Structures are given as structure tokens and as C-alpha cells.
Amino acid sequence: MSGTDTTDDSTGAADGPAFDLRLEVVVLPVTDVDRAKAFYHSTLGYRLDADVAGDDGFRVVQLTPPGSACSIIFGSDLTSAVPGGVRDLMLVVSDLEAVRNDLVRRGVEVSEVFHDAGGVFHHAGTKGRVPGPAPERTSYGSFASYSDPDGNGWVLQEITTRLPGRRAVGVDALAALLEETAEHHDPYEKASPPHHWWDWYAPYLAARQQGAASEEAAATAAAHVEEVRRADREPRSTSPQKDD
């Protein structure tokens, strides 16, 4: 989304249904399933959710970008779309330069950072691209692009401050996630030395929202608590005393 939010989440979408509609999966047309899997999983580091083969050559692979609630799938006998025909799938990042540098390190051919001459809320397509980030690094205004081996195109968009009206997690979903967090924290709390519950809850919640499995999130939370304990045990540095 390029930042053109037009509805107030507190009142519901205009003329829309009064229930959640969450984008779950995007289908990518590819020519070589193994090559696409290697690119998204091994090169980009997307989480591999499933790789299922069926009769008559059917196969589907699902992967999820880090921190994304939406996954991608591709396979054989899965779609009639032309391989490489998907364009401008947008990935939101908070630090465009850091993500771009990471992609380059992974061997991905990615464009230089650019912005759109038409303004911050224009989609930065192939026309009107201006080198460099948006003036004053305005949120929603800086982009970079790259493609997968088939030519399916991706655009990175930097968003540091969101417009009002966007809600990442609904109340019901957040309540369920908090309940799950409490259930996983309980055995850790009973078996571990005293600690602040928020030092465990925060990394668990963050890891789960970034796509980690519950066991992985619990391990991340436990490691964070240990880091906090070590930091508390380390002697505080003191300034050298001056002689009078």
C-alpha cells in the first residue's frame, strides 16, 4: 500500500463489510519451482511453510517474508498466469538502505534507492523515478525494486510513520495472542528465577508477529530474559575519581 488510506478504522470501511478481510496468500507464476524456492528461501531467507507434492505433477510451495502476515505460493499446475507476469508487489520496510544492503549482500540485483517525481503518495512506477530517497526522507516516499529469477517484480517501500487508520492486529487477534503468550510463559516462569514478565512477553509477541513458530518465539523470549539478567549482573562503569 502506497499510503493512500482513506477510511477511519474507528468507523469501519465506507460501504464495506463489518468484518475483517485479511490478505493471506499471493500466487506467483514461475517456470522452475526449485529455482524459485531456492531464491525465496535460501537467498532471501523467507520462512518455508510448506512444500507439498500431489498426483500428476501437482506441487505447491508456500513461503512467508519475515514479519509478513501474507505469504506467497508457487508451484506446478497451480496457475495459468504467465511466469514473471506479476509486477510491483510491495514490501514495507522501516529502513530501506539497510534492507537494500542486505539484499545486495545476498547476491540480489536490486535497484538504487529512488523516489517518485509525482509526489510521496504516487506509486513509484517505471516513469518519473528520481535517484535517491524522498526529500527529507518522507515516510511512504522512498523505494527500491528487484525481481525474482522469473521476472516477477517487487518494490520495497520505506514507511517510518504510518498514517492514522491502520491497525496491524485486531482486538480479538491480539487477545488470542496474549492468551497464547501467557500459556507459554507459565511453565518458563515456574522453572526460572524471578524476572519481569514484560521482558518475556515483549520478545515472544514480537517474534510471533514476525512469523516465528511458538516454540521458536518462546526460545527467543527466554534468551532475552537471560540477556537482561546478564546486563543486570554486570558491574556499572564508574568515572575515575580526580584528586583534589
Salt bridges, closest charged atoms under 4 A:
ASP5 OD1 - ARG166 NH1 3.48
ASP9 OD2 - ARG167 NE 3.53
ASP20 OD2 - ARG22 NH2 2.68
ASP20 OD1 - ARG167 NH2 3.90
ASP34 OD1 - ARG59 NH1 2.91
ASP49 OD1 - ARG47 NE 2.63
ASP51 OD2 - LYS37 NZ 2.83
ASP51 OD2 - ARG59 NH2 2.84
ASP102 OD1 - ARG105 NH2 2.62
ASP102 OD2 - ARG106 NE 2.74
GLU112 OE2 - ARG100 NH2 3.21
ASP150 OD1 - ARG35 NH2 3.14
GLU158 OE1 - ARG137 NE 2.73
GLU180 OE2 - ARG208 NE 2.64
ASP186 OD2 - LYS190 NZ 3.14
GLU189 OE1 - HIS185 ND1 3.93
GLU226 OE2 - ARG229 NH1 2.27
